[in-house]
């Protein structure tokens, strides 16, 4: 049996979690880029149910990654504290990407526990947050918690997890078999102890979730990881060519951790649209060092 413990969100009541929380501070962090249509609902619902009604979450922080729409204003109006990623610790420079937003969040949040949620959720509920906090508040050995859920898509239940099934799961099977019982290793909903995340290197792009899992298992064993069934989740899907860039970042992080390739700051991805002409894009594979060096 895998030492990765599995639970369901309903295993803990809100009252029990509030009691277990005590003086522990909890920050909800929402990385966002051009999500004005959905980020307000994510922030507003959590604030109403878990900040104002039940004191489980102490702050909601949105990290805006170079949005060109109204994401910043919508999130602010909904009750979040909003920071532009590029303006956090400018002395450390800035990189595009989801992982960069998560790494930068360590400099502007106060929580002992950090809960991450994607900003583009369309079918979800606020039980995601207490579900992710359950293991961290009640299982002392756990450092990182991954959510998993059904991900309905237009063409079937796996339509929403293409990179997971075609890239992440094969890499885990071949290189990191201790993690193979994770249902959704790339899930955007996860939680972590602040001190632990600050000790990890963080890829600035989409490899942040896989890297955190691999590094946690390598440092502390897979028993430091738990996963929680959160029910059902739906969100906007990226175009196939954009998923190719995501896959490059995930493969780069995995190979570096397996000792199969030297770390690089970028890779050239050549893709083809209909017709013979190629389209080249530079895919960033930069990794931030552990944030504890700068805190």
C-alpha positions as CSV (number, residue, x, y, z in Angstrom):
1,X,0.0,0.0,0.0
2,X,1.3,3.5,-0.8
3,X,2.3,5.6,2.1
4,X,0.5,8.5,0.5
5,X,-2.6,8.9,2.5
6,X,-6.0,9.4,0.8
7,X,-9.0,11.1,2.3
8,X,-12.3,12.7,1.2
9,X,-13.2,16.3,1.9
10,X,-16.2,15.3,4.1
11,X,-13.9,13.5,6.5
12,X,-13.6,16.8,8.5
13,X,-16.3,19.1,9.7
14,X,-15.8,22.9,9.5
15,X,-16.2,23.1,13.3
16,X,-13.5,20.4,13.9
17,X,-11.1,22.2,11.5
18,X,-11.7,25.6,13.2
19,X,-10.9,24.0,16.5
20,X,-7.8,22.3,15.1
21,X,-6.7,25.5,13.5
22,X,-6.3,27.4,16.8
23,X,-3.7,30.2,16.3
24,X,-2.5,28.8,12.9
25,X,-2.9,31.3,10.1
26,X,-4.3,30.2,6.7
27,X,-3.7,32.1,3.4
28,X,-5.7,31.3,0.3
29,X,-3.5,32.1,-2.7
30,X,-5.1,32.5,-6.2
31,X,-2.6,32.8,-9.1
32,X,-4.4,34.6,-11.9
33,X,-3.7,35.8,-15.4
34,X,-6.5,37.2,-17.5
35,X,-9.3,35.6,-15.4
36,X,-11.6,38.5,-14.9
37,X,-14.6,36.4,-15.8
38,X,-14.1,33.9,-12.9
39,X,-11.7,35.2,-10.3
40,X,-14.4,37.3,-8.6
41,X,-16.6,34.3,-8.0
42,X,-13.6,32.3,-6.6
43,X,-12.7,35.1,-4.2
44,X,-16.2,36.2,-3.2
45,X,-17.5,32.8,-2.4
46,X,-14.5,31.8,-0.2
47,X,-14.6,35.2,1.6
48,X,-18.3,34.9,2.3
49,X,-18.3,31.3,3.6
50,X,-14.8,30.8,5.1
51,X,-13.7,34.2,6.2
52,X,-16.8,36.2,7.2
53,X,-19.0,33.3,8.3
54,X,-16.5,30.8,9.6
55,X,-13.0,31.9,10.5
56,X,-11.1,29.2,8.7
57,X,-9.2,31.4,6.2
58,X,-7.4,34.5,7.4
59,X,-6.5,36.2,4.1
60,X,-7.2,35.8,0.4
61,X,-4.4,36.9,-1.8
62,X,-4.5,37.1,-5.6
63,X,-1.2,37.2,-7.5
64,X,-1.9,38.8,-10.8
65,X,0.6,37.6,-13.5
66,X,0.7,40.3,-16.1
67,X,-3.0,40.3,-16.8
68,X,-4.2,42.5,-19.7
69,X,-7.9,42.4,-18.6
70,X,-9.7,43.5,-15.5
71,X,-8.5,40.7,-13.3
72,X,-6.8,43.0,-10.8
73,X,-9.9,45.2,-10.3
74,X,-12.4,42.3,-10.2
75,X,-10.4,40.5,-7.6
76,X,-10.0,43.6,-5.5
77,X,-13.7,44.3,-5.6
78,X,-14.5,40.8,-4.5
79,X,-12.4,41.3,-1.3
80,X,-9.0,39.9,-2.1
81,X,-5.6,41.6,-1.5
82,X,-4.2,41.7,-5.0
83,X,-0.5,42.0,-5.9
84,X,1.1,42.1,-9.4
85,X,3.7,39.4,-9.5
86,X,6.2,41.6,-11.2
87,X,6.0,44.2,-8.4
88,X,6.7,41.8,-5.6
89,X,10.4,41.9,-4.6
90,X,11.5,43.7,-7.7
91,X,15.1,43.3,-6.6
92,X,14.7,39.6,-7.4
93,X,13.5,40.2,-10.9
94,X,10.4,38.7,-12.6
95,X,9.5,35.8,-14.8
96,X,6.2,34.9,-16.4
97,X,4.4,31.8,-15.2
98,X,2.2,30.2,-12.5
99,X,5.1,28.9,-10.5
100,X,6.5,32.4,-10.3
101,X,3.3,33.7,-8.8
102,X,3.2,31.0,-6.2
103,X,6.9,31.6,-5.3
104,X,6.3,35.3,-5.1
105,X,3.3,34.7,-2.8
106,X,5.7,33.7,0.0
107,X,6.8,37.3,0.3
108,X,3.3,38.9,0.6
109,X,1.3,36.3,2.6
110,X,1.3,35.6,6.4
111,X,-0.2,32.2,6.6
112,X,1.5,29.2,8.2
113,X,-0.5,27.1,5.8
114,X,-1.0,28.1,2.1
115,X,-3.9,26.9,0.0
116,X,-3.6,27.3,-3.7
117,X,-6.7,27.5,-6.0
118,X,-6.8,28.2,-9.7
119,X,-8.7,31.4,-10.8
120,X,-10.5,29.9,-13.7
121,X,-12.9,27.5,-11.8
122,X,-16.4,27.1,-13.2
123,X,-17.7,24.0,-11.4
124,X,-16.5,23.9,-7.8
125,X,-17.5,24.7,-4.2
126,X,-15.8,26.2,-1.2
127,X,-15.4,22.8,0.5
128,X,-12.2,22.5,-1.6
129,X,-10.4,24.7,1.0
130,X,-11.3,22.8,4.2
131,X,-10.8,19.6,2.3
132,X,-7.2,20.6,1.5
133,X,-6.6,21.9,5.0
134,X,-7.8,18.7,6.8
135,X,-4.6,16.7,6.6
136,X,-2.4,19.7,7.4
137,X,-4.4,20.5,10.5
138,X,-4.8,17.0,11.8
139,X,-1.9,14.9,10.4
140,X,1.4,16.3,11.7
141,X,3.6,14.3,9.3
142,X,2.0,15.7,6.2
143,X,3.7,18.7,4.5
144,X,1.8,18.8,1.2
145,X,-1.8,18.0,0.2
146,X,-3.0,17.5,-3.4
147,X,-6.6,17.7,-4.4
148,X,-8.2,15.4,-6.9
149,X,-11.6,15.3,-8.5
150,X,-13.7,14.3,-11.4
151,X,-12.9,16.6,-14.4
152,X,-15.8,16.4,-16.9
153,X,-15.0,17.6,-20.4
154,X,-16.8,18.1,-23.6
155,X,-15.9,14.7,-24.9
156,X,-15.6,12.7,-21.7
157,X,-14.3,12.5,-18.1
158,X,-10.6,12.6,-19.1
159,X,-10.9,15.5,-21.5
160,X,-9.8,17.9,-18.7
161,X,-6.5,16.0,-17.9
162,X,-4.7,15.7,-21.2
163,X,-1.2,16.7,-19.9
164,X,-1.6,14.5,-16.8
165,X,-2.4,11.4,-18.8
166,X,0.0,12.0,-21.7
167,X,3.0,13.5,-19.9
168,X,2.9,13.6,-16.1
169,X,1.7,10.1,-15.4
170,X,4.1,8.4,-17.8
171,X,7.0,10.4,-16.3
172,X,6.0,9.4,-12.8
173,X,5.6,5.8,-13.8
174,X,9.1,5.7,-15.3
175,X,11.1,8.0,-13.0
176,X,9.2,8.6,-9.7
177,X,7.2,5.4,-9.0
178,X,6.6,6.3,-5.3
179,X,4.2,9.0,-6.6
180,X,2.2,6.7,-9.0
181,X,-0.8,6.5,-6.6
182,X,-1.5,10.2,-6.9
183,X,-4.7,10.6,-8.8
184,X,-4.0,14.1,-10.2
185,X,-0.4,15.2,-9.7
186,X,-1.0,18.4,-11.7
187,X,-4.1,19.5,-9.8
188,X,-4.1,23.3,-9.3
189,X,-5.8,22.9,-5.9
190,X,-3.3,22.0,-3.3
191,X,-2.0,23.1,0.1
192,X,1.3,23.2,1.8
193,X,3.1,24.2,5.0
194,X,4.7,27.6,4.4
195,X,8.0,26.5,5.8
196,X,8.1,23.5,3.5
197,X,7.3,25.4,0.3
198,X,9.9,28.0,1.2
199,X,12.6,25.2,1.4
200,X,11.9,24.0,-2.2
201,X,13.1,25.2,-5.5
202,X,10.2,26.3,-7.6
203,X,9.9,26.2,-11.4
204,X,8.4,29.5,-12.6
205,X,6.0,27.8,-15.1
206,X,3.5,24.9,-15.1
207,X,5.9,22.4,-13.6
208,X,5.5,23.8,-10.1
209,X,3.0,21.1,-8.9
210,X,5.0,18.1,-10.2
211,X,8.3,19.6,-8.9
212,X,6.9,20.1,-5.4
213,X,5.7,16.5,-5.2
214,X,9.0,15.1,-6.4
215,X,11.1,17.2,-4.2
216,X,8.9,16.6,-1.1
217,X,9.1,12.8,-1.6
218,X,12.8,13.0,-2.2
219,X,13.4,15.0,1.0
220,X,10.9,13.5,3.4
221,X,9.4,10.4,1.7
222,X,6.0,10.0,0.1
223,X,4.4,9.8,3.6
224,X,4.8,13.6,3.8
225,X,2.2,13.8,1.0
226,X,-1.6,13.3,1.2
227,X,-4.4,13.6,-1.3
228,X,-8.0,14.5,-0.8
229,X,-11.0,13.7,-3.1
230,X,-12.7,17.1,-3.6
231,X,-15.6,15.8,-5.8
232,X,-16.1,17.6,-9.1
233,X,-14.2,20.4,-10.7
234,X,-14.4,22.1,-14.1
235,X,-12.4,25.0,-15.6
236,X,-11.4,26.5,-18.9
237,X,-9.3,24.4,-21.1
238,X,-6.2,25.6,-22.9
239,X,-5.6,25.1,-26.7
240,X,-3.6,22.1,-27.7
241,X,-0.5,24.0,-28.8
242,X,-0.3,25.8,-25.4
243,X,-0.4,22.4,-23.7
244,X,2.7,21.5,-25.7
245,X,4.5,24.4,-24.0
246,X,3.2,23.2,-20.6
247,X,4.5,19.7,-21.4
248,X,8.0,21.0,-22.2
249,X,8.2,22.7,-18.8
250,X,7.0,19.5,-17.0
251,X,9.4,17.3,-18.8
252,X,12.3,19.7,-18.2
253,X,11.6,19.7,-14.4
254,X,11.2,15.9,-14.3
255,X,14.4,15.2,-16.2
256,X,16.4,17.6,-14.1
257,X,15.2,15.9,-10.9
258,X,16.0,12.5,-12.3
259,X,19.5,13.5,-13.2
260,X,18.8,13.0,-16.9
261,X,19.4,16.5,-18.1
262,X,21.1,19.7,-16.9
263,X,18.9,22.5,-15.9
264,X,18.4,25.3,-18.5
265,X,16.5,28.5,-18.6
266,X,14.6,27.9,-21.8
267,X,13.9,25.4,-24.6
268,X,12.9,26.0,-28.2
269,X,9.6,24.2,-29.0
270,X,8.9,23.9,-32.8
271,X,5.2,23.3,-33.6
272,X,3.3,23.1,-36.8
273,X,0.0,24.7,-37.8
274,X,-1.8,23.3,-40.9
275,X,0.7,23.7,-43.6
276,X,4.5,23.2,-43.8
277,X,5.7,26.4,-42.0
278,X,6.9,25.8,-38.4
279,X,6.1,28.1,-35.5
280,X,8.9,28.3,-32.9
281,X,8.3,29.4,-29.4
282,X,10.7,29.9,-26.5
283,X,9.5,28.0,-23.5
284,X,10.8,29.2,-20.1
285,X,12.2,26.5,-17.8
286,X,13.6,28.8,-15.1
287,X,13.5,27.6,-11.5
288,X,13.6,29.9,-8.5
289,X,15.8,28.9,-5.6
290,X,14.2,28.2,-2.2
291,X,12.5,31.4,-1.1
292,X,13.8,30.9,2.5
293,X,17.1,32.4,1.2
294,X,15.4,35.7,0.8
295,X,12.8,35.8,3.6
